[in-house]
Amino acid sequence: MKLIFISGPSGSGKTTLSNKLIKKFKNGFVLSTDNYYKTGLISKILSKCLKGFFDKSISFNYKLFKKDFDFIYKNGISINDRHYNFEKKTIQNILKETNNISFLIIEGIFAIEFANTLNNQNYYFLEIKTNKNECMQRAVHRDFKERGKDKKRAENDFLKSWDIYYEKSRSNSIKKNINKFFIRKETDLDHIMKKLFN
């Protein structure tokens, strides 16, 4: 199974790029790290008192994500569709079967950390490089619409998340033998897609 990791700061367009790949090529599936945050009382408390909680590894439910990843990678099917509710701090699990998965996209701010846990698998790594202000506009709009934040809080959270992402990027380097591509506004996506799916 072909593995494609997509990383970038909050609001950079990771989900948009994932959806483009899924629409253009058949038999793909997306695992978004945004849907695997921890739930329950501890998550509710820490998200209120710890700045940048959702951008730090402590918030990520690695065990559940790894379980779903391993199942899909081994069997080529998915039986779950998970969605994280940022207001309630819960994960909605919808039973939905997807068969004949030939490529798996792992996208989100924790993509690089998860990629570095894989020992033997080869994969492609796409890192989105984009303008900070453009990212902030998209992230603030999303957080207001989908995550129940007011504009000021969304802006403050974005600025914190931007710093955390690039701090983590400096400390988490991708393996040298991995095919890595930088995606910028001027990047020819068709050219990248040909390299991914030739």
Secondary structure, DSSP 4 states (H G I P E B T S, - for coil): -EEEEEE-STTSSHHHHHHHHHHHSSSEEEEEGGG-B--HHHHHHHHHHSTTGGGSGGGB-HHHHHHHHHHHHHHS-EEEEEEEETTTTEEEEEEEEE----EEEEESTTHHHHHTT-SS---EEEEE---HHHHHHHHHHHHHHHS---HHHHHHHHHHHHHHHHHHHHH-PPPTTSEEEEE-TT--HHHHHHHH--
